Amino acid sequence: MSSTLVIIPTYNELHAIGEAIERTLLAVPTTRVLVVDDNSPDGTGRLADEIAAKDDRVSVLHRTEKNGLGAAYKAGFAWAEEHDVDFVIEMDADGSHQPEELPLMIAQLEAGADLSIGARWIPGGKTRNWPYYRKLISRGGTFYARILLKSRLHDITSGFRGFRADTLRAIDLDSVGGQGYVFQIEMAWLVEKSGGDVREFPITFVERVQGTSKMSSTIVVEALTKVTSWGLAERFGRSRDVGEFSRRPGVGGISSK
């Protein structure tokens, strides 16, 4: 049986993290959960520690500073490599991603996908209670990335996704520079560009009920700047500002579904 790790990055998610962990373990009892906490001042890390002390399926990685989603996930990927798991899943702590949809993602990975993405903008995908401006940012960002990067993915910005562990091993993570949500674009593009098997499945994205969004103008500007530079570099034959993905034996072409 394949082993799965769900990585949940946190910063000030005290009121959400307990439910996120509980629902994840109910949805997939055999999975492991890694909370990567960026020294949350509200006590999120302490609560995660208390949960981990009672359930050996839960672990906590404490980081000393808040320096971006990308850095948190890369720390989680390194932990996953040390603990020999087959599938590595990214999921938000705030309830926007539904743990009950994890079996669909795991099924795609078991069927051979290198990367499985929970997509909002394909038939069957939807959002609930999401402000109009957030929809505009998400859909606009996806459209812009599709054009600039010549991507066939419908929700390249989605943060609900799972990788095969050997797909992550093939990426030079040290050269992946995205810190905010552009990290998601960069990682998906690397796998897609390499000819990896990338699949999408429809999800329901629910706006958080508690806490505050981590989206900011800095994150949006970073995404626009980096996507533009990557797209122009591709068109003019210059080297990319992203890591190179070495295709592993047996990887087929793109299969966005």
CYANA upper distance limits for C-alpha pairs under 8 A (distance plus 0.5 A):
  2 SER  CA     85 VAL  CA      8.20
  2 SER  CA     86 ASP  CA      6.32
  2 SER  CA     87 PHE  CA      7.93
  2 SER  CA    110 GLU  CA      8.33
  3 SER  CA     30 THR  CA      8.23
  3 SER  CA     31 THR  CA      7.21
  3 SER  CA     85 VAL  CA      5.68
  3 SER  CA     86 ASP  CA      5.67
  3 SER  CA     87 PHE  CA      6.87
  4 THR  CA     30 THR  CA      8.25
  4 THR  CA     31 THR  CA      5.58
  4 THR  CA     32 ARG  CA      6.73
  4 THR  CA     85 VAL  CA      6.41
  4 THR  CA     86 ASP  CA      6.47
  4 THR  CA     87 PHE  CA      5.21
  4 THR  CA     88 VAL  CA      6.53
  4 THR  CA     89 ILE  CA      7.97
  5 LEU  CA     31 THR  CA      6.41
  5 LEU  CA     32 ARG  CA      5.27
  5 LEU  CA     33 VAL  CA      6.15
  5 LEU  CA     34 LEU  CA      7.45
  5 LEU  CA     80 ALA  CA      7.66
  5 LEU  CA     85 VAL  CA      7.13
  5 LEU  CA     87 PHE  CA      6.77
  5 LEU  CA     88 VAL  CA      5.53
  5 LEU  CA     89 ILE  CA      6.57
  6 VAL  CA     31 THR  CA      7.71
  6 VAL  CA     32 ARG  CA      6.69
  6 VAL  CA     33 VAL  CA      5.30
  6 VAL  CA     34 LEU  CA      6.63
  6 VAL  CA     88 VAL  CA      6.59
  6 VAL  CA     89 ILE  CA      5.12
  6 VAL  CA     90 GLU  CA      6.51
  6 VAL  CA     91 MET  CA      7.31
  7 ILE  CA     33 VAL  CA      6.52
  7 ILE  CA     34 LEU  CA      5.33
  7 ILE  CA     35 VAL  CA      6.52
  7 ILE  CA     36 VAL  CA      7.57
  7 ILE  CA     73 TYR  CA      7.99
  7 ILE  CA     76 GLY  CA      6.94
  7 ILE  CA     88 VAL  CA      7.74
  7 ILE  CA     89 ILE  CA      6.42
  7 ILE  CA     90 GLU  CA      5.67
  7 ILE  CA     91 MET  CA      6.75
  8 ILE  CA     33 VAL  CA      7.87
  8 ILE  CA     34 LEU  CA      6.65
  8 ILE  CA     35 VAL  CA      5.36
  8 ILE  CA     36 VAL  CA      6.58
  8 ILE  CA     90 GLU  CA      6.95
  8 ILE  CA     91 MET  CA      5.87
  8 ILE  CA     92 ASP  CA      6.21
  8 ILE  CA     93 ALA  CA      6.35
  9 PRO  CA     35 VAL  CA      6.30
  9 PRO  CA     36 VAL  CA      5.06
  9 PRO  CA     37 ASP  CA      6.38
  9 PRO  CA     38 ASP  CA      8.24
  9 PRO  CA     69 LEU  CA      7.93
  9 PRO  CA     72 ALA  CA      6.87
  9 PRO  CA     73 TYR  CA      7.58
  9 PRO  CA     91 MET  CA      8.24
  9 PRO  CA     92 ASP  CA      7.20
  9 PRO  CA     93 ALA  CA      7.37
 10 THR  CA     17 ILE  CA      8.42
 10 THR  CA     35 VAL  CA      7.42
 10 THR  CA     36 VAL  CA      6.51
 10 THR  CA     37 ASP  CA      5.24
 10 THR  CA     38 ASP  CA      6.86
 10 THR  CA     40 SER  CA      7.95
 10 THR  CA     44 THR  CA      7.90
 10 THR  CA     92 ASP  CA      8.43
 10 THR  CA     93 ALA  CA      6.99
 11 TYR  CA     37 ASP  CA      6.54
 11 TYR  CA     38 ASP  CA      6.11
 11 TYR  CA     39 ASN  CA      7.59
 11 TYR  CA     40 SER  CA      5.44
 11 TYR  CA     44 THR  CA      7.67
 11 TYR  CA     66 LYS  CA      8.27
 12 ASN  CA     40 SER  CA      5.56
 12 ASN  CA     41 PRO  CA      7.17
 12 ASN  CA     42 ASP  CA      5.97
 12 ASN  CA     43 GLY  CA      7.81
 12 ASN  CA     44 THR  CA      6.42
 12 ASN  CA    211 GLY  CA      8.14
 13 GLU  CA     17 ILE  CA      6.28
 13 GLU  CA     40 SER  CA      8.44
 13 GLU  CA     42 ASP  CA      8.23
 13 GLU  CA     44 THR  CA      6.24
 13 GLU  CA     93 ALA  CA      7.40
 13 GLU  CA     94 ASP  CA      7.41
 13 GLU  CA    211 GLY  CA      7.27
 14 LEU  CA     18 GLY  CA      8.15
 14 LEU  CA     42 ASP  CA      6.91
 14 LEU  CA     43 GLY  CA      6.77
 14 LEU  CA     44 THR  CA      4.88
 14 LEU  CA     47 LEU  CA      7.72
 15 HIS  CA    210 GLN  CA      7.55
 15 HIS  CA    211 GLY  CA      8.13
 16 ALA  CA     20 ALA  CA      6.76
 16 ALA  CA     93 ALA  CA      6.81
 16 ALA  CA     94 ASP  CA      6.05
 16 ALA  CA     95 GLY  CA      7.56
 16 ALA  CA    210 GLN  CA      7.79
 17 ILE  CA     21 ILE  CA      6.69
 17 ILE  CA     44 THR  CA      7.74
 17 ILE  CA     48 ALA  CA      7.85
 17 ILE  CA     93 ALA  CA      6.11
 17 ILE  CA     94 ASP  CA      7.66
 18 GLY  CA     22 GLU  CA      6.69
 18 GLY  CA     47 LEU  CA      8.23
 18 GLY  CA     48 ALA  CA      7.90
 18 GLY  CA     51 ILE  CA      8.23
 19 GLU  CA     23 ARG  CA      6.47
 20 ALA  CA     24 THR  CA      6.62
 20 ALA  CA     93 ALA  CA      6.29
 20 ALA  CA     94 ASP  CA      7.82
 20 ALA  CA     95 GLY  CA      6.99
 20 ALA  CA     99 PRO  CA      8.07
 21 ILE  CA     25 LEU  CA      6.77
 21 ILE  CA     33 VAL  CA      7.67
 22 GLU  CA     26 LEU  CA      6.70
 23 ARG  CA     27 ALA  CA      6.54
 23 ARG  CA     99 PRO  CA      6.53
 23 ARG  CA    100 GLU  CA      7.80
 24 THR  CA     28 VAL  CA      6.67
 24 THR  CA     29 PRO  CA      8.19
 24 THR  CA     33 VAL  CA      8.48
 24 THR  CA     99 PRO  CA      5.48
 24 THR  CA    100 GLU  CA      7.68
 24 THR  CA    102 LEU  CA      8.48
 25 LEU  CA     29 PRO  CA      5.16
 25 LEU  CA     30 THR  CA      7.91
 25 LEU  CA     31 THR  CA      7.22
 25 LEU  CA     32 ARG  CA      8.32
 27 ALA  CA     99 PRO  CA      6.68
 27 ALA  CA    100 GLU  CA      5.67
 27 ALA  CA    101 GLU  CA      8.44
 27 ALA  CA    102 LEU  CA      7.61
 27 ALA  CA    103 PRO  CA      7.97
 28 VAL  CA    102 LEU  CA      7.84
 28 VAL  CA    103 PRO  CA      7.54
 31 THR  CA     57 ARG  CA      7.63
 32 ARG  CA     57 ARG  CA      5.29
 32 ARG  CA     58 VAL  CA      6.45
 32 ARG  CA     59 SER  CA      8.40
 33 VAL  CA     57 ARG  CA      6.75
 33 VAL  CA     58 VAL  CA      5.32
 33 VAL  CA     59 SER  CA      6.76
 34 LEU  CA     58 VAL  CA      6.50
 34 LEU  CA     59 SER  CA      5.37
 34 LEU  CA     60 VAL  CA      6.06
 34 LEU  CA     61 LEU  CA      7.53
 34 LEU  CA     76 GLY  CA      7.90
 35 VAL  CA     48 ALA  CA      7.56
 35 VAL  CA     58 VAL  CA      8.20
 35 VAL  CA     59 SER  CA      6.83
 35 VAL  CA     60 VAL  CA      5.23
 35 VAL  CA     61 LEU  CA      6.57
 36 VAL  CA     60 VAL  CA      6.52
 36 VAL  CA     61 LEU  CA      5.25
 36 VAL  CA     62 HIS  CA      6.56
 36 VAL  CA     63 ARG  CA      7.68
 36 VAL  CA     72 ALA  CA      6.97
 36 VAL  CA     73 TYR  CA      8.36
 36 VAL  CA     75 ALA  CA      8.38
 36 VAL  CA     76 GLY  CA      7.20
 37 ASP  CA     44 THR  CA      7.83
 37 ASP  CA     45 GLY  CA      6.22
 37 ASP  CA     60 VAL  CA      7.82
 37 ASP  CA     61 LEU  CA      6.75
 37 ASP  CA     62 HIS  CA      5.63
 37 ASP  CA     63 ARG  CA      6.50
 37 ASP  CA     72 ALA  CA      8.50
 38 ASP  CA     62 HIS  CA      6.84
 38 ASP  CA     63 ARG  CA      5.35
 38 ASP  CA     64 THR  CA      6.63
 38 ASP  CA     65 GLU  CA      5.96
 38 ASP  CA     66 LYS  CA      5.53
 38 ASP  CA     72 ALA  CA      8.11
 39 ASN  CA     45 GLY  CA      7.37
 39 ASN  CA     62 HIS  CA      7.03
 39 ASN  CA     63 ARG  CA      6.39
 39 ASN  CA     64 THR  CA      5.97
 39 ASN  CA     65 GLU  CA      6.52
 39 ASN  CA     66 LYS  CA      7.58
 40 SER  CA     44 THR  CA      6.31
 40 SER  CA     45 GLY  CA      6.91
 43 GLY  CA     47 LEU  CA      6.86
 44 THR  CA     48 ALA  CA      6.72
 45 GLY  CA     49 ASP  CA      6.67
 45 GLY  CA     60 VAL  CA      7.98
 45 GLY  CA     62 HIS  CA      7.60
 46 ARG  CA     50 GLU  CA      6.85
 47 LEU  CA     51 ILE  CA      6.86
 48 ALA  CA     52 ALA  CA      6.60
 48 ALA  CA     59 SER  CA      8.49
 48 ALA  CA     60 VAL  CA      7.05
 49 ASP  CA     53 ALA  CA      6.62
 49 ASP  CA     59 SER  CA      8.06
 49 ASP  CA     60 VAL  CA      6.81
 50 GLU  CA     54 LYS  CA      7.26
 51 ILE  CA     55 ASP  CA      6.82
 51 ILE  CA     58 VAL  CA      7.69
 52 ALA  CA     56 ASP  CA      6.61
 52 ALA  CA     57 ARG  CA      7.82
 52 ALA  CA     58 VAL  CA      5.23
 52 ALA  CA     59 SER  CA      6.05
 52 ALA  CA     60 VAL  CA      7.61
 61 LEU  CA     76 GLY  CA      8.30
 67 ASN  CA     71 ALA  CA      7.04
 67 ASN  CA     72 ALA  CA      8.23
 67 ASN  CA    179 GLN  CA      7.94
 68 GLY  CA     72 ALA  CA      6.97
 68 GLY  CA    179 GLN  CA      5.31
 68 GLY  CA    180 GLY  CA      6.02
 69 LEU  CA     73 TYR  CA      6.71
 69 LEU  CA    179 GLN  CA      6.12
 69 LEU  CA    180 GLY  CA      5.76
 69 LEU  CA    181 TYR  CA      7.36
 69 LEU  CA    183 PHE  CA      7.91
 70 GLY  CA     74 LYS  CA      6.62
 70 GLY  CA    177 GLY  CA      8.32
 70 GLY  CA    178 GLY  CA      6.52
 70 GLY  CA    179 GLN  CA      4.90
 70 GLY  CA    180 GLY  CA      6.61
 70 GLY  CA    181 TYR  CA      8.12
 70 GLY  CA    183 PHE  CA      5.94
 71 ALA  CA     75 ALA  CA      6.70
 71 ALA  CA    179 GLN  CA      6.85
 72 ALA  CA     76 GLY  CA      6.84
 73 TYR  CA     77 PHE  CA      6.59
 73 TYR  CA     90 GLU  CA      8.37
 74 LYS  CA     78 ALA  CA      6.75
 74 LYS  CA    173 LEU  CA      7.69
 75 ALA  CA     79 TRP  CA      6.89
 76 GLY  CA     80 ALA  CA      6.70
 77 PHE  CA     81 GLU  CA      6.75
 77 PHE  CA     88 VAL  CA      8.03
 77 PHE  CA    168 LEU  CA      8.28
 78 ALA  CA     82 GLU  CA      6.92
 79 TRP  CA     83 HIS  CA      6.87
 80 ALA  CA     84 ASP  CA      6.76
 80 ALA  CA     85 VAL  CA      6.60
 80 ALA  CA     88 VAL  CA      7.71
 81 GLU  CA     85 VAL  CA      7.43
 81 GLU  CA    165 ALA  CA      8.05
 85 VAL  CA    165 ALA  CA      7.26
 86 ASP  CA    164 ARG  CA      6.52
 86 ASP  CA    165 ALA  CA      5.65
 86 ASP  CA    166 ASP  CA      8.15
 87 PHE  CA    106 ILE  CA      8.31
 87 PHE  CA    109 LEU  CA      7.88
 87 PHE  CA    162 GLY  CA      7.22
 87 PHE  CA    163 PHE  CA      6.23
 87 PHE  CA    164 ARG  CA      5.15
 87 PHE  CA    165 ALA  CA      5.83
 88 VAL  CA    162 GLY  CA      6.01
 88 VAL  CA    163 PHE  CA      5.72
 88 VAL  CA    164 ARG  CA      6.81
 88 VAL  CA    165 ALA  CA      6.66
 89 ILE  CA    160 PHE  CA      8.05
 89 ILE  CA    161 ARG  CA      6.24
 89 ILE  CA    162 GLY  CA      4.52
 89 ILE  CA    163 PHE  CA      6.78
 90 GLU  CA    159 GLY  CA      7.05
 90 GLU  CA    160 PHE  CA      6.09
 90 GLU  CA    161 ARG  CA      5.89
 90 GLU  CA    162 GLY  CA      6.59
 91 MET  CA     97 HIS  CA      6.95
 91 MET  CA    159 GLY  CA      7.02
 91 MET  CA    160 PHE  CA      5.64
 91 MET  CA    161 ARG  CA      7.64
 92 ASP  CA     96 SER  CA      7.25
 92 ASP  CA     97 HIS  CA      6.69
 92 ASP  CA    159 GLY  CA      7.74
 92 ASP  CA    160 PHE  CA      7.78
 93 ALA  CA     97 HIS  CA      8.43
 94 ASP  CA    208 ARG  CA      6.13
 94 ASP  CA    209 VAL  CA      8.38
 94 ASP  CA    210 GLN  CA      8.03
 94 ASP  CA    211 GLY  CA      8.24
 95 GLY  CA    206 VAL  CA      7.35
 95 GLY  CA    207 GLU  CA      8.02
 95 GLY  CA    208 ARG  CA      6.38
 95 GLY  CA    209 VAL  CA      8.38
 96 SER  CA    205 PHE  CA      5.77
 96 SER  CA    206 VAL  CA      4.87
 96 SER  CA    207 GLU  CA      5.92
 96 SER  CA    208 ARG  CA      6.20
 97 HIS  CA    160 PHE  CA      6.98
 97 HIS  CA    204 THR  CA      7.95
 97 HIS  CA    205 PHE  CA      6.27
 97 HIS  CA    206 VAL  CA      7.31
 98 GLN  CA    102 LEU  CA      8.03
 98 GLN  CA    203 ILE  CA      8.43
 98 GLN  CA    204 THR  CA      7.71
 98 GLN  CA    205 PHE  CA      7.81
 98 GLN  CA    206 VAL  CA      8.46
101 GLU  CA    105 MET  CA      7.48
101 GLU  CA    203 ILE  CA      7.71
102 LEU  CA    106 ILE  CA      6.68
103 PRO  CA    107 ALA  CA      6.48
104 LEU  CA    108 GLN  CA      7.03
104 LEU  CA    201 PHE  CA      8.18
105 MET  CA    109 LEU  CA      6.99
105 MET  CA    116 SER  CA      6.45
105 MET  CA    117 ILE  CA      7.86
105 MET  CA    118 GLY  CA      7.83
105 MET  CA    161 ARG  CA      7.95
105 MET  CA    162 GLY  CA      7.28
105 MET  CA    201 PHE  CA      8.10
106 ILE  CA    110 GLU  CA      6.58
106 ILE  CA    162 GLY  CA      8.07
107 ALA  CA    111 ALA  CA      6.61
108 GLN  CA    112 GLY  CA      7.06
108 GLN  CA    113 ALA  CA      6.15
108 GLN  CA    116 SER  CA      6.88
108 GLN  CA    199 ARG  CA      7.87
109 LEU  CA    113 ALA  CA      5.11
109 LEU  CA    114 ASP  CA      7.05
109 LEU  CA    115 LEU  CA      7.53
109 LEU  CA    116 SER  CA      7.03
109 LEU  CA    162 GLY  CA      7.99
109 LEU  CA    163 PHE  CA      7.84
109 LEU  CA    164 ARG  CA      7.13
112 GLY  CA    197 ASP  CA      7.97
113 ALA  CA    163 PHE  CA      8.49
113 ALA  CA    164 ARG  CA      7.98
113 ALA  CA    196 GLY  CA      8.42
113 ALA  CA    197 ASP  CA      5.54
113 ALA  CA    198 VAL  CA      6.39
113 ALA  CA    199 ARG  CA      6.94
114 ASP  CA    163 PHE  CA      6.25
114 ASP  CA    164 ARG  CA      5.81
114 ASP  CA    167 THR  CA      6.52
114 ASP  CA    191 VAL  CA      8.19
114 ASP  CA    196 GLY  CA      6.56
114 ASP  CA    197 ASP  CA      5.62
114 ASP  CA    198 VAL  CA      6.43
115 LEU  CA    161 ARG  CA      7.59
115 LEU  CA    162 GLY  CA      6.17
115 LEU  CA    163 PHE  CA      5.11
115 LEU  CA    164 ARG  CA      7.11
115 LEU  CA    167 THR  CA      8.42
115 LEU  CA    188 ALA  CA      8.13
115 LEU  CA    191 VAL  CA      7.95
115 LEU  CA    196 GLY  CA      8.25
115 LEU  CA    197 ASP  CA      7.06
115 LEU  CA    198 VAL  CA      5.31
115 LEU  CA    199 ARG  CA      6.89
116 SER  CA    161 ARG  CA      5.98
116 SER  CA    162 GLY  CA      5.66
116 SER  CA    163 PHE  CA      7.07
116 SER  CA    198 VAL  CA      6.42
116 SER  CA    199 ARG  CA      5.44
116 SER  CA    200 GLU  CA      6.22
116 SER  CA    201 PHE  CA      8.11
117 ILE  CA    155 ASP  CA      8.24
117 ILE  CA    158 SER  CA      7.44
117 ILE  CA    159 GLY  CA      8.47
117 ILE  CA    160 PHE  CA      6.69
117 ILE  CA    161 ARG  CA      4.86
117 ILE  CA    162 GLY  CA      7.11
117 ILE  CA    198 VAL  CA      8.13
117 ILE  CA    199 ARG  CA      6.71
117 ILE  CA    200 GLU  CA      5.17
117 ILE  CA    201 PHE  CA      6.94
118 GLY  CA    155 ASP  CA      8.44
118 GLY  CA    158 SER  CA      7.23
118 GLY  CA    159 GLY  CA      8.42
118 GLY  CA    160 PHE  CA      5.88
118 GLY  CA    161 ARG  CA      6.36
118 GLY  CA    200 GLU  CA      6.27
118 GLY  CA    201 PHE  CA      5.72
118 GLY  CA    202 PRO  CA      6.32
118 GLY  CA    203 ILE  CA      6.01
119 ALA  CA    125 GLY  CA      6.68
119 ALA  CA    154 HIS  CA      7.55
119 ALA  CA    155 ASP  CA      5.78
119 ALA  CA    158 SER  CA      6.93
119 ALA  CA    160 PHE  CA      8.49
119 ALA  CA    200 GLU  CA      6.40
119 ALA  CA    201 PHE  CA      6.21
119 ALA  CA    202 PRO  CA      5.48
119 ALA  CA    203 ILE  CA      6.17
120 ARG  CA    124 GLY  CA      8.46
120 ARG  CA    125 GLY  CA      4.83
120 ARG  CA    126 LYS  CA      5.70
120 ARG  CA    127 THR  CA      7.26
120 ARG  CA    155 ASP  CA      7.06
120 ARG  CA    158 SER  CA      8.25
120 ARG  CA    202 PRO  CA      6.53
120 ARG  CA    203 ILE  CA      6.22
120 ARG  CA    204 THR  CA      7.15
120 ARG  CA    205 PHE  CA      7.27
121 TRP  CA    125 GLY  CA      6.23
121 TRP  CA    126 LYS  CA      7.48
121 TRP  CA    139 ARG  CA      8.26
121 TRP  CA    154 HIS  CA      6.55
121 TRP  CA    155 ASP  CA      6.58
121 TRP  CA    202 PRO  CA      8.22
122 ILE  CA    154 HIS  CA      7.08
122 ILE  CA    155 ASP  CA      8.45
122 ILE  CA    201 PHE  CA      8.25
122 ILE  CA    202 PRO  CA      6.68
123 PRO  CA    202 PRO  CA      7.27
124 GLY  CA    202 PRO  CA      5.75
124 GLY  CA    203 ILE  CA      7.65
125 GLY  CA    201 PHE  CA      8.35
125 GLY  CA    202 PRO  CA      4.70
125 GLY  CA    203 ILE  CA      5.29
125 GLY  CA    204 THR  CA      6.22
126 LYS  CA    202 PRO  CA      8.15
126 LYS  CA    203 ILE  CA      6.96
126 LYS  CA    204 THR  CA      5.37
126 LYS  CA    205 PHE  CA      6.76
127 THR  CA    204 THR  CA      5.95
127 THR  CA    205 PHE  CA      5.03
127 THR  CA    206 VAL  CA      6.23
127 THR  CA    207 GLU  CA      8.15
128 ARG  CA    204 THR  CA      7.76
128 ARG  CA    205 PHE  CA      6.69
128 ARG  CA    206 VAL  CA      5.25
128 ARG  CA    207 GLU  CA      6.66
129 ASN  CA    206 VAL  CA      6.96
129 ASN  CA    207 GLU  CA      5.94
130 TRP  CA    134 ARG  CA      7.16
130 TRP  CA    135 LYS  CA      7.30
130 TRP  CA    206 VAL  CA      7.48
130 TRP  CA    207 GLU  CA      5.68
131 PRO  CA    135 LYS  CA      7.06
132 TYR  CA    136 LEU  CA      6.71
133 TYR  CA    137 ILE  CA      6.70
134 ARG  CA    138 SER  CA      6.66
135 LYS  CA    139 ARG  CA      6.44
136 LEU  CA    140 GLY  CA      6.11
137 ILE  CA    141 GLY  CA      6.28
138 SER  CA    142 THR  CA      6.66
138 SER  CA    157 THR  CA      7.52
139 ARG  CA    143 PHE  CA      6.60
139 ARG  CA    155 ASP  CA      8.41
140 GLY  CA    144 TYR  CA      6.56
141 GLY  CA    145 ALA  CA      6.59
141 GLY  CA    157 THR  CA      7.85
141 GLY  CA    224 LEU  CA      8.40
142 THR  CA    146 ARG  CA      6.55
142 THR  CA    154 HIS  CA      7.46
142 THR  CA    155 ASP  CA      6.47
142 THR  CA    156 ILE  CA      6.41
142 THR  CA    157 THR  CA      6.67
143 PHE  CA    147 ILE  CA      6.83
144 TYR  CA    148 LEU  CA      6.60
145 ALA  CA    149 LEU  CA      6.02
145 ALA  CA    150 LYS  CA      7.98
145 ALA  CA    151 SER  CA      7.50
145 ALA  CA    156 ILE  CA      8.19
145 ALA  CA    185 ILE  CA      8.27
145 ALA  CA    227 VAL  CA      6.88
146 ARG  CA    150 LYS  CA      5.68
146 ARG  CA    151 SER  CA      4.93
146 ARG  CA    152 ARG  CA      6.94
146 ARG  CA    153 LEU  CA      7.52
146 ARG  CA    154 HIS  CA      8.38
147 ILE  CA    151 SER  CA      7.39
148 LEU  CA    227 VAL  CA      7.51
148 LEU  CA    228 THR  CA      7.18
148 LEU  CA    230 TRP  CA      8.36
148 LEU  CA    231 GLY  CA      5.20
148 LEU  CA    232 LEU  CA      7.98
149 LEU  CA    189 TRP  CA      8.17
149 LEU  CA    227 VAL  CA      7.89
149 LEU  CA    230 TRP  CA      7.71
149 LEU  CA    231 GLY  CA      5.61
149 LEU  CA    234 GLU  CA      8.32
151 SER  CA    189 TRP  CA      7.68
151 SER  CA    192 GLU  CA      8.07
152 ARG  CA    256 SER  CA      7.67
153 LEU  CA    200 GLU  CA      8.28
153 LEU  CA    256 SER  CA      6.87
154 HIS  CA    200 GLU  CA      8.48
156 ILE  CA    184 GLN  CA      7.54
156 ILE  CA    185 ILE  CA      5.98
156 ILE  CA    188 ALA  CA      6.98
156 ILE  CA    189 TRP  CA      8.31
157 THR  CA    181 TYR  CA      7.54
157 THR  CA    182 VAL  CA      7.76
157 THR  CA    184 GLN  CA      6.15
157 THR  CA    185 ILE  CA      5.89
158 SER  CA    184 GLN  CA      7.43
159 GLY  CA    181 TYR  CA      8.40
159 GLY  CA    184 GLN  CA      6.89
163 PHE  CA    167 THR  CA      7.00
163 PHE  CA    168 LEU  CA      7.31
164 ARG  CA    168 LEU  CA      7.26
165 ALA  CA    169 ARG  CA      6.88
166 ASP  CA    170 ALA  CA      6.87
167 THR  CA    171 ILE  CA      7.41
167 THR  CA    191 VAL  CA      8.37
167 THR  CA    248 ARG  CA      8.18
168 LEU  CA    173 LEU  CA      8.48
170 ALA  CA    245 PHE  CA      6.23
170 ALA  CA    246 SER  CA      5.95
170 ALA  CA    247 ARG  CA      7.43
170 ALA  CA    248 ARG  CA      7.52
171 ILE  CA    190 LEU  CA      8.42
171 ILE  CA    243 GLY  CA      7.22
171 ILE  CA    244 GLU  CA      6.86
171 ILE  CA    245 PHE  CA      5.21
171 ILE  CA    246 SER  CA      7.26
172 ASP  CA    176 VAL  CA      7.49
172 ASP  CA    243 GLY  CA      5.84
172 ASP  CA    244 GLU  CA      6.69
172 ASP  CA    245 PHE  CA      7.26
173 LEU  CA    243 GLY  CA      7.25
174 ASP  CA    243 GLY  CA      8.05
175 SER  CA    241 ASP  CA      8.44
175 SER  CA    242 VAL  CA      6.44
175 SER  CA    243 GLY  CA      5.18
176 VAL  CA    183 PHE  CA      8.13
176 VAL  CA    186 GLU  CA      7.78
176 VAL  CA    187 MET  CA      8.20
176 VAL  CA    242 VAL  CA      5.87
176 VAL  CA    243 GLY  CA      5.81
177 GLY  CA    183 PHE  CA      7.83
177 GLY  CA    241 ASP  CA      8.32
177 GLY  CA    242 VAL  CA      7.24
178 GLY  CA    182 VAL  CA      5.95
178 GLY  CA    183 PHE  CA      4.78
178 GLY  CA    186 GLU  CA      7.36
178 GLY  CA    222 GLU  CA      8.42
178 GLY  CA    223 ALA  CA      8.49
178 GLY  CA    226 LYS  CA      8.42
179 GLN  CA    183 PHE  CA      6.25
180 GLY  CA    219 ILE  CA      5.91
180 GLY  CA    222 GLU  CA      7.88
180 GLY  CA    223 ALA  CA      8.12
181 TYR  CA    185 ILE  CA      7.78
181 TYR  CA    219 ILE  CA      7.17
181 TYR  CA    223 ALA  CA      7.59
182 VAL  CA    186 GLU  CA      6.64
182 VAL  CA    219 ILE  CA      8.16
182 VAL  CA    222 GLU  CA      7.56
182 VAL  CA    223 ALA  CA      5.31
182 VAL  CA    226 LYS  CA      8.20
182 VAL  CA    227 VAL  CA      8.42
183 PHE  CA    187 MET  CA      6.65
184 GLN  CA    188 ALA  CA      6.69
185 ILE  CA    189 TRP  CA      6.48
186 GLU  CA    190 LEU  CA      6.68
186 GLU  CA    242 VAL  CA      7.79
187 MET  CA    191 VAL  CA      7.04
188 ALA  CA    192 GLU  CA      6.58
189 TRP  CA    193 LYS  CA      6.23
190 LEU  CA    194 SER  CA      6.66
190 LEU  CA    242 VAL  CA      8.44
190 LEU  CA    243 GLY  CA      8.01
190 LEU  CA    244 GLU  CA      7.68
190 LEU  CA    245 PHE  CA      6.70
191 VAL  CA    195 GLY  CA      7.22
191 VAL  CA    196 GLY  CA      5.73
191 VAL  CA    197 ASP  CA      8.29
191 VAL  CA    198 VAL  CA      7.84
191 VAL  CA    245 PHE  CA      7.39
192 GLU  CA    196 GLY  CA      5.87
192 GLU  CA    197 ASP  CA      7.73
192 GLU  CA    198 VAL  CA      6.87
192 GLU  CA    254 ILE  CA      6.84
194 SER  CA    245 PHE  CA      6.69
194 SER  CA    246 SER  CA      7.79
194 SER  CA    247 ARG  CA      6.70
195 GLY  CA    247 ARG  CA      8.02
195 GLY  CA    251 VAL  CA      7.65
195 GLY  CA    252 GLY  CA      6.77
195 GLY  CA    253 GLY  CA      5.13
195 GLY  CA    254 ILE  CA      6.10
196 GLY  CA    247 ARG  CA      7.88
196 GLY  CA    251 VAL  CA      6.27
196 GLY  CA    252 GLY  CA      6.45
196 GLY  CA    253 GLY  CA      6.14
196 GLY  CA    254 ILE  CA      6.19
197 ASP  CA    251 VAL  CA      7.31
197 ASP  CA    252 GLY  CA      6.44
197 ASP  CA    253 GLY  CA      6.13
197 ASP  CA    254 ILE  CA      5.20
197 ASP  CA    255 SER  CA      6.03
197 ASP  CA    256 SER  CA      8.34
198 VAL  CA    254 ILE  CA      6.05
198 VAL  CA    255 SER  CA      5.96
198 VAL  CA    256 SER  CA      6.14
199 ARG  CA    254 ILE  CA      8.25
199 ARG  CA    255 SER  CA      6.06
199 ARG  CA    256 SER  CA      4.83
199 ARG  CA    257 LYS  CA      5.78
200 GLU  CA    256 SER  CA      6.09
200 GLU  CA    257 LYS  CA      5.52
201 PHE  CA    257 LYS  CA      6.97
208 ARG  CA    212 THR  CA      8.42
208 ARG  CA    213 SER  CA      8.42
215 MET  CA    219 ILE  CA      6.98
215 MET  CA    220 VAL  CA      8.26
216 SER  CA    220 VAL  CA      7.02
217 SER  CA    221 VAL  CA      6.60
218 THR  CA    222 GLU  CA      6.63
219 ILE  CA    223 ALA  CA      6.80
220 VAL  CA    224 LEU  CA      6.79
221 VAL  CA    225 THR  CA      6.51
222 GLU  CA    226 LYS  CA      6.57
223 ALA  CA    227 VAL  CA      6.45
224 LEU  CA    228 THR  CA      6.48
225 THR  CA    229 SER  CA      6.72
226 LYS  CA    230 TRP  CA      6.61
227 VAL  CA    231 GLY  CA      6.53
228 THR  CA    232 LEU  CA      6.60
229 SER  CA    233 ALA  CA      6.50
229 SER  CA    241 ASP  CA      8.26
230 TRP  CA    234 GLU  CA      6.72
230 TRP  CA    240 ARG  CA      6.31
230 TRP  CA    241 ASP  CA      6.96
230 TRP  CA    242 VAL  CA      8.29
231 GLY  CA    235 ARG  CA      6.87
232 LEU  CA    236 PHE  CA      6.67
233 ALA  CA    237 GLY  CA      6.35
233 ALA  CA    238 ARG  CA      5.23
233 ALA  CA    239 SER  CA      6.84
233 ALA  CA    240 ARG  CA      6.46
234 GLU  CA    238 ARG  CA      6.74
234 GLU  CA    239 SER  CA      7.98
234 GLU  CA    240 ARG  CA      7.48
247 ARG  CA    251 VAL  CA      7.19
